[in-house]
């Protein structure tokens, strides 16, 4: 039978409306309606599967607080990045200007060295009981030398200044790193400044460097940048008693050093610049199962250096 009817708000034409078809359709519609109703713990019902918080809008008060905290943290990090970038740009600009002055020579070079020698200062203030800020004291700081030494472009300025300055001025510039030698060696930039100091000055002119590293011999030899500093010690100050003691402190670990990716460089420099006593101790270690050790690349380098620099007796052994 063809007729027109309205079911569920829609006009249907030419649909089979037999009792069995209509009954199944009503059953399916009832299940669909029931599934769209969610039961809430307090006994009320919300249609359409939506919670109170979702119908209220952007979220609960806790969600809004969390979003606010995340926004504030993001803004703080962005501000910190901007300030850090501004500081980097300022240091790079200063490094460029000082490089020009030092390379120009004459009065410009003298003035630049004088400014690098002059210490900086920091003023400390504290709030009084009345709530006002009062000046407490002024503390002298190393000035630009320390800041430049840890900067990727500034470290080149300090190295250039050490090259062009006379020994007295160079010693005063090096003294600005007193107390920061370990941190400088661990820095990918400042370690070059320490190496330059070792090259241009004597141990008596910069004694604080060895003093701050006296108990760090093995750790220094196994560090990525520290091994370079150790090699400069052997290259320029090998005959000094303090360097001999520093080498003595690491030789008991020769077996570990020759297989270390950084330590083997130090052993090679000991073979090149060390005393006969130090060299003999290394040969004693190399004679222990040399064929097996030669399979390790770093040990092969040490054996090659030993065959080139050792005495005839050591080479034959």
Buried (B, 14 or more C-beta within 10 A) or exposed (E): EEEEEEEEEEEEEEBEEEEEEEEEBEEEEEEEEEEEEEEEEEEEEBEEEEEEEEEEEEEBEEEEEEEEEEEEEEEEEEEEEEEEEEEEEEBEEBBEEBBEBBEEEEEBBBEBBEEBBEEBEEEEEEEEEEEEEEEEEEEEEBBBBBBBBBBEBBBBBBBBBBEBBEEEBBBBBBBBBBEBBBBBBEBEBBBBBBBBBBEBBEBEBBBBBBEBBEEBBBEBBBBEBBBBBBBBBBBBBBEBEBBBEBBBBBBEBBEBBBBBEBBBBBBBBBBBBBBEEBBBBBBEBBEEEEEEBBEBEBBBBBBEBBEEBBEEEBEEE
